Every structure is written in C-alpha cells, then in structure tokens.
Amino acid sequence: MSNSSQAMEWLIWSGAFVSLLGVAGLIWCVVFALRARRAGMDDAALRAKLQKAMAMNLGALVVSTLGLMMVVLGIFLR
C-alpha cells in the first residue's frame, strides 16, 4: 500500500468519524427538542429553547456534511 493510498484511507475513516459525530449531534437535537416540548413551559421559554436547538441542529448538519465530503473526497482520490 502506497503512502498516498494510506492517506486517502485515513481521510475516509476520519470523514466517517466526523460524519457520525454530526449524526450524533442531530440525534441530540431531536432529544433536546422533545424534552423541551414535554417540559410544559410557556410559549416564550419554549421558543427560546427551540431556537437554541435549531442553532445546534444547523451546526450538527454542517459537521455531518463536512464528514461526508471528506469520505467522498477520499474515495475519489483513492
């Protein structure tokens, strides 16, 4: 196995790990939002909590997308 092939394999596996971190973040956002809805808060407090969850959701989606891009790049360059 050549050195560049090992680097691309590293890129694929690290991209898969980053993508899984993003997916875990998305799952955390769903759980966070469901707990906030079940807490029985008033409308303003619930809206503030869900805005925080939405920001975290967007961040997790970006992380997951970057991980998938790393995987695809590693496969193409392999």
N, CA, C and O atoms as a Tripos MOL2 file, in Angstrom:
@<TRIPOS>MOLECULE
protein
  312   311    78     0     0
PROTEIN
NO_CHARGES

@<TRIPOS>ATOM
      1 N           0.8460   -1.1660    0.0000 N.3       1 MET1
      2 CA          0.0000    0.0000    0.0000 C.3       1 MET1
      3 C           0.8960    1.2350    0.0000 C.2       1 MET1
      4 O           1.7910    1.3590    0.8360 O.2       1 MET1
      5 N           0.6560    2.1350   -0.9270 N.am      2 SER2
      6 CA          1.4980    3.3290   -1.0280 C.3       2 SER2
      7 C           1.1070    4.3420    0.0310 C.2       2 SER2
      8 O           0.0640    4.2330    0.6760 O.2       2 SER2
      9 N           1.9750    5.3300    0.1920 N.am      3 ASN3
     10 CA          1.7670    6.3440    1.2080 C.3       3 ASN3
     11 C           0.5240    7.1800    0.9260 C.2       3 ASN3
     12 O          -0.2080    7.5260    1.8530 O.2       3 ASN3
     13 N           0.2730    7.5160   -0.3620 N.am      4 SER4
     14 CA         -0.9140    8.3120   -0.6970 C.3       4 SER4
     15 C          -2.1920    7.5050   -0.4950 C.2       4 SER4
     16 O          -3.2270    8.0630   -0.1310 O.2       4 SER4
     17 N          -2.1250    6.2030   -0.7280 N.am      5 SER5
     18 CA         -3.2880    5.3580   -0.5090 C.3       5 SER5
     19 C          -3.6400    5.2850    0.9800 C.2       5 SER5
     20 O          -4.8120    5.2770    1.3570 O.2       5 SER5
     21 N          -2.6000    5.2320    1.8140 N.am      6 GLN6
     22 CA         -2.8340    5.2380    3.2530 C.3       6 GLN6
     23 C          -3.4330    6.5640    3.7010 C.2       6 GLN6
     24 O          -4.2860    6.5910    4.5880 O.2       6 GLN6
     25 N          -2.9940    7.6580    3.0980 N.am      7 ALA7
     26 CA         -3.5320    8.9670    3.4440 C.3       7 ALA7
     27 C          -4.9990    9.0670    3.0510 C.2       7 ALA7
     28 O          -5.8030    9.6440    3.7840 O.2       7 ALA7
     29 N          -5.3460    8.5130    1.9090 N.am      8 MET8
     30 CA         -6.7410    8.5670    1.4730 C.3       8 MET8
     31 C          -7.6140    7.6810    2.3500 C.2       8 MET8
     32 O          -8.7580    8.0270    2.6430 O.2       8 MET8
     33 N          -7.0790    6.5390    2.7700 N.am      9 GLU9
     34 CA         -7.8270    5.6890    3.6790 C.3       9 GLU9
     35 C          -8.0430    6.3910    5.0070 C.2       9 GLU9
     36 O          -9.1130    6.2800    5.6050 O.2       9 GLU9
     37 N          -7.0320    7.1130    5.4690 N.am     10 TRP10
     38 CA         -7.1590    7.8960    6.6920 C.3      10 TRP10
     39 C          -8.2350    8.9640    6.5260 C.2      10 TRP10
     40 O          -9.0180    9.2090    7.4440 O.2      10 TRP10
     41 N          -8.2750    9.6020    5.3500 N.am     11 LEU11
     42 CA         -9.2750   10.6330    5.0750 C.3      11 LEU11
     43 C         -10.6770   10.0430    5.0790 C.2      11 LEU11
     44 O         -11.6120   10.6690    5.5780 O.2      11 LEU11
     45 N         -10.8300    8.8550    4.5330 N.am     12 ILE12
     46 CA        -12.1410    8.2040    4.5040 C.3      12 ILE12
     47 C         -12.6150    7.8790    5.9170 C.2      12 ILE12
     48 O         -13.7540    8.1800    6.2740 O.2      12 ILE12
     49 N         -11.7530    7.2700    6.7180 N.am     13 TRP13
     50 CA        -12.1580    6.8670    8.0610 C.3      13 TRP13
     51 C         -12.3550    8.0570    8.9890 C.2      13 TRP13
     52 O         -13.2640    8.0510    9.8190 O.2      13 TRP13
     53 N         -11.5260    9.0610    8.8610 N.am     14 SER14
     54 CA        -11.7250   10.2470    9.7010 C.3      14 SER14
     55 C         -12.9880   10.9890    9.2660 C.2      14 SER14
     56 O         -13.6940   11.5480   10.1060 O.2      14 SER14
     57 N         -13.2820   11.0010    7.9610 N.am     15 GLY15
     58 CA        -14.5230   11.5970    7.4830 C.3      15 GLY15
     59 C         -15.7430   10.8580    7.9940 C.2      15 GLY15
     60 O         -16.7490   11.4760    8.3440 O.2      15 GLY15
     61 N         -15.6580    9.5460    8.0380 N.am     16 ALA16
     62 CA        -16.7690    8.7550    8.5790 C.3      16 ALA16
     63 C         -16.9780    9.0660   10.0570 C.2      16 ALA16
     64 O         -18.1160    9.1520   10.5190 O.2      16 ALA16
     65 N         -15.8920    9.2340   10.7950 N.am     17 PHE17
     66 CA        -15.9920    9.5780   12.2110 C.3      17 PHE17
     67 C         -16.6230   10.9560   12.3950 C.2      17 PHE17
     68 O         -17.4970   11.1330   13.2430 O.2      17 PHE17
     69 N         -16.1820   11.9280   11.6040 N.am     18 VAL18
     70 CA        -16.7360   13.2840   11.6850 C.3      18 VAL18
     71 C         -18.2220   13.2660   11.3260 C.2      18 VAL18
     72 O         -19.0260   13.9450   11.9640 O.2      18 VAL18
     73 N         -18.5760   12.5010   10.3220 N.am     19 SER19
     74 CA        -19.9700   12.3970    9.9210 C.3      19 SER19
     75 C         -20.8170   11.7690   11.0250 C.2      19 SER19
     76 O         -21.9400   12.2120   11.2700 O.2      19 SER19
     77 N         -20.2990   10.7570   11.6840 N.am     20 LEU20
     78 CA        -21.0190   10.1420   12.7990 C.3      20 LEU20
     79 C         -21.1700   11.1000   13.9720 C.2      20 LEU20
     80 O         -22.1820   11.0670   14.6720 O.2      20 LEU20
     81 N         -20.1810   11.9490   14.1940 N.am     21 LEU21
     82 CA        -20.3210   12.9770   15.2320 C.3      21 LEU21
     83 C         -21.4660   13.9240   14.8900 C.2      21 LEU21
     84 O         -22.2430   14.3140   15.7610 O.2      21 LEU21
     85 N         -21.5620   14.2850   13.6240 N.am     22 GLY22
     86 CA        -22.6650   15.1460   13.1900 C.3      22 GLY22
     87 C         -24.0160   14.4830   13.3620 C.2      22 GLY22
     88 O         -24.9740   15.1280   13.7900 O.2      22 GLY22
     89 N         -24.1050   13.2110   13.0350 N.am     23 VAL23
     90 CA        -25.3590   12.4740   13.1980 C.3      23 VAL23
     91 C         -25.7180   12.3740   14.6860 C.2      23 VAL23
     92 O         -26.8870   12.4970   15.0530 O.2      23 VAL23
     93 N         -24.7200   12.1530   15.5320 N.am     24 ALA24
     94 CA        -24.9720   12.1300   16.9760 C.3      24 ALA24
     95 C         -25.4840   13.4870   17.4480 C.2      24 ALA24
     96 O         -26.3600   13.5550   18.3090 O.2      24 ALA24
     97 N         -24.9480   14.5540   16.8940 N.am     25 GLY25
     98 CA        -25.4360   15.8880   17.2300 C.3      25 GLY25
     99 C         -26.8680   16.0960   16.7950 C.2      25 GLY25
    100 O         -27.6480   16.7260   17.5090 O.2      25 GLY25
    101 N         -27.2270   15.5730   15.6270 N.am     26 LEU26
    102 CA        -28.6100   15.6740   15.1570 C.3      26 LEU26
    103 C         -29.5640   14.9040   16.0740 C.2      26 LEU26
    104 O         -30.6570   15.3810   16.3800 O.2      26 LEU26
    105 N         -29.1540   13.7360   16.5030 N.am     27 ILE27
    106 CA        -29.9750   12.9510   17.4250 C.3      27 ILE27
    107 C         -30.1270   13.6850   18.7540 C.2      27 ILE27
    108 O         -31.2100   13.7040   19.3390 O.2      27 ILE27
    109 N         -29.0400   14.2870   19.2250 N.am     28 TRP28
    110 CA        -29.1030   15.0640   20.4650 C.3      28 TRP28
    111 C         -30.0980   16.2120   20.3250 C.2      28 TRP28
    112 O         -30.8400   16.4990   21.2640 O.2      28 TRP28
    113 N         -30.1260   16.8690   19.1740 N.am     29 CYS29
    114 CA        -31.0620   17.9780   18.9430 C.3      29 CYS29
    115 C         -32.5080   17.5070   19.0090 C.2      29 CYS29
    116 O         -33.3600   18.1950   19.5710 O.2      29 CYS29
    117 N         -32.7880   16.3560   18.4470 N.am     30 VAL30
    118 CA        -34.1450   15.8120   18.4880 C.3      30 VAL30
    119 C         -34.5540   15.5270   19.9300 C.2      30 VAL30
    120 O         -35.6560   15.8800   20.3510 O.2      30 VAL30
    121 N         -33.6660   14.8900   20.6820 N.am     31 VAL31
    122 CA        -33.9580   14.5760   22.0850 C.3      31 VAL31
    123 C         -34.1380   15.8630   22.8920 C.2      31 VAL31
    124 O         -35.0460   15.9530   23.7180 O.2      31 VAL31
    125 N         -33.2860   16.8520   22.6600 N.am     32 PHE32
    126 CA        -33.3640   18.1350   23.3560 C.3      32 PHE32
    127 C         -34.7020   18.8110   23.0760 C.2      32 PHE32
    128 O         -35.3420   19.3230   23.9950 O.2      32 PHE32
    129 N         -35.1300   18.8160   21.8110 N.am     33 ALA33
    130 CA        -36.3930   19.4640   21.4410 C.3      33 ALA33
    131 C         -37.5890   18.7220   22.0330 C.2      33 ALA33
    132 O         -38.5380   19.3520   22.5000 O.2      33 ALA33
    133 N         -37.5510   17.3980   22.0170 N.am     34 LEU34
    134 CA        -38.6590   16.6350   22.5930 C.3      34 LEU34
    135 C         -38.7710   16.8610   24.0940 C.2      34 LEU34
    136 O         -39.8760   16.9890   24.6200 O.2      34 LEU34
    137 N         -37.6410   16.9120   24.7840 N.am     35 ARG35
    138 CA        -37.6670   17.1830   26.2310 C.3      35 ARG35
    139 C         -38.1870   18.5920   26.5170 C.2      35 ARG35
    140 O         -38.9180   18.8070   27.4840 O.2      35 ARG35
    141 N         -37.8080   19.5390   25.6780 N.am     36 ALA36
    142 CA        -38.2730   20.9120   25.8710 C.3      36 ALA36
    143 C         -39.7850   20.9970   25.6660 C.2      36 ALA36
    144 O         -40.4720   21.7090   26.3980 O.2      36 ALA36
    145 N         -40.3010   20.2770   24.6800 N.am     37 ARG37
    146 CA        -41.7510   20.3050   24.4330 C.3      37 ARG37
    147 C         -42.5140   19.6290   25.5560 C.2      37 ARG37
    148 O         -43.6140   20.0620   25.9010 O.2      37 ARG37
    149 N         -41.9540   18.5820   26.1290 N.am     38 ARG38
    150 CA        -42.6390   17.8570   27.2080 C.3      38 ARG38
    151 C         -42.5310   18.5560   28.5530 C.2      38 ARG38
    152 O         -43.2330   18.1860   29.4950 O.2      38 ARG38
    153 N         -41.6780   19.5460   28.6610 N.am     39 ALA39
    154 CA        -41.4570   20.2150   29.9420 C.3      39 ALA39
    155 C         -42.6210   21.1070   30.3460 C.2      39 ALA39
    156 O         -42.7120   21.5000   31.5090 O.2      39 ALA39
    157 N         -43.5080   21.4340   29.4240 N.am     40 GLY40
    158 CA        -44.6780   22.2230   29.7630 C.3      40 GLY40
    159 C         -44.3610   23.6880   30.0210 C.2      40 GLY40
    160 O         -45.0130   24.3260   30.8480 O.2      40 GLY40
    161 N         -43.3740   24.2240   29.3270 N.am     41 MET41
    162 CA        -43.0060   25.6280   29.5020 C.3      41 MET41
    163 C         -43.9930   26.5290   28.7750 C.2      41 MET41
    164 O         -44.7660   26.0840   27.9260 O.2      41 MET41
    165 N         -43.9470   27.8070   29.1330 N.am     42 ASP42
    166 CA        -44.7810   28.7530   28.3940 C.3      42 ASP42
    167 C         -44.1950   28.9670   26.9980 C.2      42 ASP42
    168 O         -43.0900   28.5140   26.7000 O.2      42 ASP42
    169 N         -44.9420   29.6570   26.1580 N.am     43 ASP43
    170 CA        -44.5880   29.7950   24.7410 C.3      43 ASP43
    171 C         -43.2380   30.4780   24.5360 C.2      43 ASP43
    172 O         -42.4460   30.0430   23.7000 O.2      43 ASP43
    173 N         -42.9710   31.5330   25.2830 N.am     44 ALA44
    174 CA        -41.7190   32.2850   25.0990 C.3      44 ALA44
    175 C         -40.5010   31.4450   25.5040 C.2      44 ALA44
    176 O         -39.4830   31.4500   24.8130 O.2      44 ALA44
    177 N         -40.6090   30.7330   26.6150 N.am     45 ALA45
    178 CA        -39.4900   29.8980   27.0680 C.3      45 ALA45
    179 C         -39.2520   28.7310   26.0950 C.2      45 ALA45
    180 O         -38.1110   28.3860   25.7860 O.2      45 ALA45
    181 N         -40.3490   28.1390   25.6240 N.am     46 LEU46
    182 CA        -40.2190   27.0360   24.6650 C.3      46 LEU46
    183 C         -39.5850   27.5300   23.3650 C.2      46 LEU46
    184 O         -38.7450   26.8490   22.7760 O.2      46 LEU46
    185 N         -39.9920   28.7100   22.9280 N.am     47 ARG47
    186 CA        -39.4250   29.2760   21.6950 C.3      47 ARG47
    187 C         -37.9260   29.5210   21.8490 C.2      47 ARG47
    188 O         -37.1620   29.2620   20.9190 O.2      47 ARG47
    189 N         -37.4960   30.0150   23.0050 N.am     48 ALA48
    190 CA        -36.0680   30.2550   23.2470 C.3      48 ALA48
    191 C         -35.2840   28.9410   23.2380 C.2      48 ALA48
    192 O         -34.1950   28.8620   22.6690 O.2      48 ALA48
    193 N         -35.8490   27.9160   23.8740 N.am     49 LYS49
    194 CA        -35.1770   26.6020   23.8880 C.3      49 LYS49
    195 C         -35.0720   26.0300   22.4790 C.2      49 LYS49
    196 O         -34.0270   25.4990   22.1020 O.2      49 LYS49
    197 N         -36.1400   26.1330   21.7020 N.am     50 LEU50
    198 CA        -36.1300   25.5710   20.3590 C.3      50 LEU50
    199 C         -35.2220   26.3560   19.4210 C.2      50 LEU50
    200 O         -34.6820   25.7910   18.4700 O.2      50 LEU50
    201 N         -35.0460   27.6490   19.6730 N.am     51 GLN51
    202 CA        -34.0920   28.4190   18.8750 C.3      51 GLN51
    203 C         -32.6740   27.9320   19.1360 C.2      51 GLN51
    204 O         -31.8640   27.8470   18.2120 O.2      51 GLN51
    205 N         -32.3700   27.6130   20.3930 N.am     52 LYS52
    206 CA        -31.0590   27.0600   20.7220 C.3      52 LYS52
    207 C         -30.8800   25.7020   20.0290 C.2      52 LYS52
    208 O         -29.8150   25.4160   19.4820 O.2      52 LYS52
    209 N         -31.9160   24.8790   20.0530 N.am     53 ALA53
    210 CA        -31.8460   23.5640   19.4010 C.3      53 ALA53
    211 C         -31.6730   23.7210   17.8930 C.2      53 ALA53
    212 O         -30.9710   22.9310   17.2610 O.2      53 ALA53
    213 N         -32.3100   24.7380   17.3160 N.am     54 MET54
    214 CA        -32.1870   24.9440   15.8770 C.3      54 MET54
    215 C         -30.7600   25.3320   15.5000 C.2      54 MET54
    216 O         -30.2420   24.8770   14.4800 O.2      54 MET54
    217 N         -30.1270   26.1630   16.3090 N.am     55 ALA55
    218 CA        -28.7340   26.5310   16.0410 C.3      55 ALA55
    219 C         -27.8150   25.3170   16.1570 C.2      55 ALA55
    220 O         -26.9250   25.1270   15.3280 O.2      55 ALA55
    221 N         -28.0290   24.5070   17.1760 N.am     56 MET56
    222 CA        -27.2270   23.2920   17.3320 C.3      56 MET56
    223 C         -27.5040   22.3130   16.1870 C.2      56 MET56
    224 O         -26.5930   21.6260   15.7240 O.2      56 MET56
    225 N         -28.7400   22.2500   15.7370 N.am     57 ASN57
    226 CA        -29.1080   21.3730   14.6300 C.3      57 ASN57
    227 C         -28.3650   21.7810   13.3650 C.2      57 ASN57
    228 O         -27.8440   20.9280   12.6460 O.2      57 ASN57
    229 N         -28.3130   23.0700   13.0940 N.am     58 LEU58
    230 CA        -27.6040   23.5470   11.9110 C.3      58 LEU58
    231 C         -26.1090   23.2300   12.0070 C.2      58 LEU58
    232 O         -25.4960   22.8170   11.0230 O.2      58 LEU58
    233 N         -25.5310   23.4220   13.1780 N.am     59 GLY59
    234 CA        -24.1160   23.0930   13.3680 C.3      59 GLY59
    235 C         -23.8420   21.6140   13.1740 C.2      59 GLY59
    236 O         -22.8540   21.2420   12.5400 O.2      59 GLY59
    237 N         -24.7100   20.7640   13.7150 N.am     60 ALA60
    238 CA        -24.5370   19.3200   13.5550 C.3      60 ALA60
    239 C         -24.6850   18.9070   12.1020 C.2      60 ALA60
    240 O         -23.9810   18.0160   11.6280 O.2      60 ALA60
    241 N         -25.5990   19.5510   11.3990 N.am     61 LEU61
    242 CA        -25.7810   19.2520    9.9790 C.3      61 LEU61
    243 C         -24.5440   19.6390    9.1740 C.2      61 LEU61
    244 O         -24.1510   18.9160    8.2590 O.2      61 LEU61
    245 N         -23.9350   20.7600    9.5040 N.am     62 VAL62
    246 CA        -22.7090   21.1910    8.8210 C.3      62 VAL62
    247 C         -21.5750   20.2050    9.0940 C.2      62 VAL62
    248 O         -20.8360   19.8420    8.1780 O.2      62 VAL62
    249 N         -21.4320   19.7710   10.3430 N.am     63 VAL63
    250 CA        -20.3750   18.8120   10.6940 C.3      63 VAL63
    251 C         -20.5790   17.5030    9.9440 C.2      63 VAL63
    252 O         -19.6250   16.9350    9.4110 O.2      63 VAL63
    253 N         -21.8140   17.0240    9.9000 N.am     64 SER64
    254 CA        -22.0960   15.7830    9.1850 C.3      64 SER64
    255 C         -21.8090   15.9210    7.6960 C.2      64 SER64
    256 O         -21.2630   15.0050    7.0800 O.2      64 SER64
    257 N         -22.1690   17.0480    7.1220 N.am     65 THR65
    258 CA        -21.9060   17.2820    5.7000 C.3      65 THR65
    259 C         -20.4160   17.3290    5.4100 C.2      65 THR65
    260 O         -19.9590   16.7700    4.4130 O.2      65 THR65
    261 N         -19.6580   17.9890    6.2680 N.am     66 LEU66
    262 CA        -18.2000   18.0370    6.0740 C.3      66 LEU66
    263 C         -17.5880   16.6440    6.1470 C.2      66 LEU66
    264 O         -16.6800   16.3200    5.3810 O.2      66 LEU66
    265 N         -18.0820   15.8220    7.0640 N.am     67 GLY67
    266 CA        -17.5950   14.4480    7.1530 C.3      67 GLY67
    267 C         -17.8810   13.6490    5.8930 C.2      67 GLY67
    268 O         -17.0270   12.9080    5.4080 O.2      67 GLY67
    269 N         -19.0910   13.8060    5.3670 N.am     68 LEU68
    270 CA        -19.4280   13.1000    4.1250 C.3      68 LEU68
    271 C         -18.5890   13.6030    2.9570 C.2      68 LEU68
    272 O         -18.2100   12.8250    2.0820 O.2      68 LEU68
    273 N         -18.2970   14.9000    2.9400 N.am     69 MET69
    274 CA        -17.4420   15.4360    1.8870 C.3      69 MET69
    275 C         -16.0340   14.8550    1.9870 C.2      69 MET69
    276 O         -15.4050   14.5780    0.9660 O.2      69 MET69
    277 N         -15.5350   14.6680    3.2150 N.am     70 MET70
    278 CA        -14.2170   14.0530    3.3930 C.3      70 MET70
    279 C         -14.2110   12.6240    2.8760 C.2      70 MET70
    280 O         -13.2460   12.1970    2.2420 O.2      70 MET70
    281 N         -15.2780   11.8830    3.1400 N.am     71 VAL71
    282 CA        -15.3690   10.4950    2.6680 C.3      71 VAL71
    283 C         -15.3730   10.4580    1.1420 C.2      71 VAL71
    284 O         -14.6300    9.6850    0.5360 O.2      71 VAL71
    285 N         -16.1980   11.2840    0.5290 N.am     72 VAL72
    286 CA        -16.2850   11.2950   -0.9340 C.3      72 VAL72
    287 C         -14.9530   11.7100   -1.5520 C.2      72 VAL72
    288 O         -14.5180   11.1200   -2.5410 O.2      72 VAL72
    289 N         -14.3110   12.7110   -0.9790 N.am     73 LEU73
    290 CA        -13.0090   13.1600   -1.4830 C.3      73 LEU73
    291 C         -11.9670   12.0370   -1.3610 C.2      73 LEU73
    292 O         -11.1750   11.8140   -2.2760 O.2      73 LEU73
    293 N         -11.9790   11.3430   -0.2290 N.am     74 GLY74
    294 CA        -11.0450   10.2320   -0.0560 C.3      74 GLY74
    295 C         -11.2780    9.1150   -1.0520 C.2      74 GLY74
    296 O         -10.3250    8.5090   -1.5400 O.2      74 GLY74
    297 N         -12.5430    8.8350   -1.3590 N.am     75 ILE75
    298 CA        -12.8550    7.7930   -2.3300 C.3      75 ILE75
    299 C         -12.4210    8.2180   -3.7320 C.2      75 ILE75
    300 O         -11.8400    7.4210   -4.4690 O.2      75 ILE75
    301 N         -12.6950    9.4580   -4.1020 N.am     76 PHE76
    302 CA        -12.3210    9.9370   -5.4330 C.3      76 PHE76
    303 C         -10.8050    9.9720   -5.6170 C.2      76 PHE76
    304 O         -10.3120    9.6590   -6.7010 O.2      76 PHE76
    305 N         -10.0720   10.3400   -4.5950 N.am     77 LEU77
    306 CA         -8.6120   10.4520   -4.7140 C.3      77 LEU77
    307 C          -7.9040    9.1300   -4.5170 C.2      77 LEU77
    308 O          -6.6990    9.0380   -4.7550 O.2      77 LEU77
    309 N          -8.5960    8.1370   -4.1020 N.am     78 ARG78
    310 CA         -8.0020    6.8240   -3.8720 C.3      78 ARG78
    311 C          -7.5860    6.2620   -5.1820 C.2      78 ARG78
    312 O          -7.0550    5.1530   -5.2370 O.2      78 ARG78
@<TRIPOS>BOND
     1     1     2 1
     2     2     3 1
     3     3     4 2
     4     3     5 am
     5     5     6 1
     6     6     7 1
     7     7     8 2
     8     7     9 am
     9     9    10 1
    10    10    11 1
    11    11    12 2
    12    11    13 am
    13    13    14 1
    14    14    15 1
    15    15    16 2
    16    15    17 am
    17    17    18 1
    18    18    19 1
    19    19    20 2
    20    19    21 am
    21    21    22 1
    22    22    23 1
    23    23    24 2
    24    23    25 am
    25    25    26 1
    26    26    27 1
    27    27    28 2
    28    27    29 am
    29    29    30 1
    30    30    31 1
    31    31    32 2
    32    31    33 am
    33    33    34 1
    34    34    35 1
    35    35    36 2
    36    35    37 am
    37    37    38 1
    38    38    39 1
    39    39    40 2
    40    39    41 am
    41    41    42 1
    42    42    43 1
    43    43    44 2
    44    43    45 am
    45    45    46 1
    46    46    47 1
    47    47    48 2
    48    47    49 am
    49    49    50 1
    50    50    51 1
    51    51    52 2
    52    51    53 am
    53    53    54 1
    54    54    55 1
    55    55    56 2
    56    55    57 am
    57    57    58 1
    58    58    59 1
    59    59    60 2
    60    59    61 am
    61    61    62 1
    62    62    63 1
    63    63    64 2
    64    63    65 am
    65    65    66 1
    66    66    67 1
    67    67    68 2
    68    67    69 am
    69    69    70 1
    70    70    71 1
    71    71    72 2
    72    71    73 am
    73    73    74 1
    74    74    75 1
    75    75    76 2
    76    75    77 am
    77    77    78 1
    78    78    79 1
    79    79    80 2
    80    79    81 am
    81    81    82 1
    82    82    83 1
    83    83    84 2
    84    83    85 am
    85    85    86 1
    86    86    87 1
    87    87    88 2
    88    87    89 am
    89    89    90 1
    90    90    91 1
    91    91    92 2
    92    91    93 am
    93    93    94 1
    94    94    95 1
    95    95    96 2
    96    95    97 am
    97    97    98 1
    98    98    99 1
    99    99   100 2
   100    99   101 am
   101   101   102 1
   102   102   103 1
   103   103   104 2
   104   103   105 am
   105   105   106 1
   106   106   107 1
   107   107   108 2
   108   107   109 am
   109   109   110 1
   110   110   111 1
   111   111   112 2
   112   111   113 am
   113   113   114 1
   114   114   115 1
   115   115   116 2
   116   115   117 am
   117   117   118 1
   118   118   119 1
   119   119   120 2
   120   119   121 am
   121   121   122 1
   122   122   123 1
   123   123   124 2
   124   123   125 am
   125   125   126 1
   126   126   127 1
   127   127   128 2
   128   127   129 am
   129   129   130 1
   130   130   131 1
   131   131   132 2
   132   131   133 am
   133   133   134 1
   134   134   135 1
   135   135   136 2
   136   135   137 am
   137   137   138 1
   138   138   139 1
   139   139   140 2
   140   139   141 am
   141   141   142 1
   142   142   143 1
   143   143   144 2
   144   143   145 am
   145   145   146 1
   146   146   147 1
   147   147   148 2
   148   147   149 am
   149   149   150 1
   150   150   151 1
   151   151   152 2
   152   151   153 am
   153   153   154 1
   154   154   155 1
   155   155   156 2
   156   155   157 am
   157   157   158 1
   158   158   159 1
   159   159   160 2
   160   159   161 am
   161   161   162 1
   162   162   163 1
   163   163   164 2
   164   163   165 am
   165   165   166 1
   166   166   167 1
   167   167   168 2
   168   167   169 am
   169   169   170 1
   170   170   171 1
   171   171   172 2
   172   171   173 am
   173   173   174 1
   174   174   175 1
   175   175   176 2
   176   175   177 am
   177   177   178 1
   178   178   179 1
   179   179   180 2
   180   179   181 am
   181   181   182 1
   182   182   183 1
   183   183   184 2
   184   183   185 am
   185   185   186 1
   186   186   187 1
   187   187   188 2
   188   187   189 am
   189   189   190 1
   190   190   191 1
   191   191   192 2
   192   191   193 am
   193   193   194 1
   194   194   195 1
   195   195   196 2
   196   195   197 am
   197   197   198 1
   198   198   199 1
   199   199   200 2
   200   199   201 am
   201   201   202 1
   202   202   203 1
   203   203   204 2
   204   203   205 am
   205   205   206 1
   206   206   207 1
   207   207   208 2
   208   207   209 am
   209   209   210 1
   210   210   211 1
   211   211   212 2
   212   211   213 am
   213   213   214 1
   214   214   215 1
   215   215   216 2
   216   215   217 am
   217   217   218 1
   218   218   219 1
   219   219   220 2
   220   219   221 am
   221   221   222 1
   222   222   223 1
   223   223   224 2
   224   223   225 am
   225   225   226 1
   226   226   227 1
   227   227   228 2
   228   227   229 am
   229   229   230 1
   230   230   231 1
   231   231   232 2
   232   231   233 am
   233   233   234 1
   234   234   235 1
   235   235   236 2
   236   235   237 am
   237   237   238 1
   238   238   239 1
   239   239   240 2
   240   239   241 am
   241   241   242 1
   242   242   243 1
   243   243   244 2
   244   243   245 am
   245   245   246 1
   246   246   247 1
   247   247   248 2
   248   247   249 am
   249   249   250 1
   250   250   251 1
   251   251   252 2
   252   251   253 am
   253   253   254 1
   254   254   255 1
   255   255   256 2
   256   255   257 am
   257   257   258 1
   258   258   259 1
   259   259   260 2
   260   259   261 am
   261   261   262 1
   262   262   263 1
   263   263   264 2
   264   263   265 am
   265   265   266 1
   266   266   267 1
   267   267   268 2
   268   267   269 am
   269   269   270 1
   270   270   271 1
   271   271   272 2
   272   271   273 am
   273   273   274 1
   274   274   275 1
   275   275   276 2
   276   275   277 am
   277   277   278 1
   278   278   279 1
   279   279   280 2
   280   279   281 am
   281   281   282 1
   282   282   283 1
   283   283   284 2
   284   283   285 am
   285   285   286 1
   286   286   287 1
   287   287   288 2
   288   287   289 am
   289   289   290 1
   290   290   291 1
   291   291   292 2
   292   291   293 am
   293   293   294 1
   294   294   295 1
   295   295   296 2
   296   295   297 am
   297   297   298 1
   298   298   299 1
   299   299   300 2
   300   299   301 am
   301   301   302 1
   302   302   303 1
   303   303   304 2
   304   303   305 am
   305   305   306 1
   306   306   307 1
   307   307   308 2
   308   307   309 am
   309   309   310 1
   310   310   311 1
   311   311   312 2
@<TRIPOS>SUBSTRUCTURE
     1 MET1         2 RESIDUE 1 A MET
     2 SER2         6 RESIDUE 1 A SER
     3 ASN3        10 RESIDUE 1 A ASN
     4 SER4        14 RESIDUE 1 A SER
     5 SER5        18 RESIDUE 1 A SER
     6 GLN6        22 RESIDUE 1 A GLN
     7 ALA7        26 RESIDUE 1 A ALA
     8 MET8        30 RESIDUE 1 A MET
     9 GLU9        34 RESIDUE 1 A GLU
    10 TRP10       38 RESIDUE 1 A TRP
    11 LEU11       42 RESIDUE 1 A LEU
    12 ILE12       46 RESIDUE 1 A ILE
    13 TRP13       50 RESIDUE 1 A TRP
    14 SER14       54 RESIDUE 1 A SER
    15 GLY15       58 RESIDUE 1 A GLY
    16 ALA16       62 RESIDUE 1 A ALA
    17 PHE17       66 RESIDUE 1 A PHE
    18 VAL18       70 RESIDUE 1 A VAL
    19 SER19       74 RESIDUE 1 A SER
    20 LEU20       78 RESIDUE 1 A LEU
    21 LEU21       82 RESIDUE 1 A LEU
    22 GLY22       86 RESIDUE 1 A GLY
    23 VAL23       90 RESIDUE 1 A VAL
    24 ALA24       94 RESIDUE 1 A ALA
    25 GLY25       98 RESIDUE 1 A GLY
    26 LEU26      102 RESIDUE 1 A LEU
    27 ILE27      106 RESIDUE 1 A ILE
    28 TRP28      110 RESIDUE 1 A TRP
    29 CYS29      114 RESIDUE 1 A CYS
    30 VAL30      118 RESIDUE 1 A VAL
    31 VAL31      122 RESIDUE 1 A VAL
    32 PHE32      126 RESIDUE 1 A PHE
    33 ALA33      130 RESIDUE 1 A ALA
    34 LEU34      134 RESIDUE 1 A LEU
    35 ARG35      138 RESIDUE 1 A ARG
    36 ALA36      142 RESIDUE 1 A ALA
    37 ARG37      146 RESIDUE 1 A ARG
    38 ARG38      150 RESIDUE 1 A ARG
    39 ALA39      154 RESIDUE 1 A ALA
    40 GLY40      158 RESIDUE 1 A GLY
    41 MET41      162 RESIDUE 1 A MET
    42 ASP42      166 RESIDUE 1 A ASP
    43 ASP43      170 RESIDUE 1 A ASP
    44 ALA44      174 RESIDUE 1 A ALA
    45 ALA45      178 RESIDUE 1 A ALA
    46 LEU46      182 RESIDUE 1 A LEU
    47 ARG47      186 RESIDUE 1 A ARG
    48 ALA48      190 RESIDUE 1 A ALA
    49 LYS49      194 RESIDUE 1 A LYS
    50 LEU50      198 RESIDUE 1 A LEU
    51 GLN51      202 RESIDUE 1 A GLN
    52 LYS52      206 RESIDUE 1 A LYS
    53 ALA53      210 RESIDUE 1 A ALA
    54 MET54      214 RESIDUE 1 A MET
    55 ALA55      218 RESIDUE 1 A ALA
    56 MET56      222 RESIDUE 1 A MET
    57 ASN57      226 RESIDUE 1 A ASN
    58 LEU58      230 RESIDUE 1 A LEU
    59 GLY59      234 RESIDUE 1 A GLY
    60 ALA60      238 RESIDUE 1 A ALA
    61 LEU61      242 RESIDUE 1 A LEU
    62 VAL62      246 RESIDUE 1 A VAL
    63 VAL63      250 RESIDUE 1 A VAL
    64 SER64      254 RESIDUE 1 A SER
    65 THR65      258 RESIDUE 1 A THR
    66 LEU66      262 RESIDUE 1 A LEU
    67 GLY67      266 RESIDUE 1 A GLY
    68 LEU68      270 RESIDUE 1 A LEU
    69 MET69      274 RESIDUE 1 A MET
    70 MET70      278 RESIDUE 1 A MET
    71 VAL71      282 RESIDUE 1 A VAL
    72 VAL72      286 RESIDUE 1 A VAL
    73 LEU73      290 RESIDUE 1 A LEU
    74 GLY74      294 RESIDUE 1 A GLY
    75 ILE75      298 RESIDUE 1 A ILE
    76 PHE76      302 RESIDUE 1 A PHE
    77 LEU77      306 RESIDUE 1 A LEU
    78 ARG78      310 RESIDUE 1 A ARG
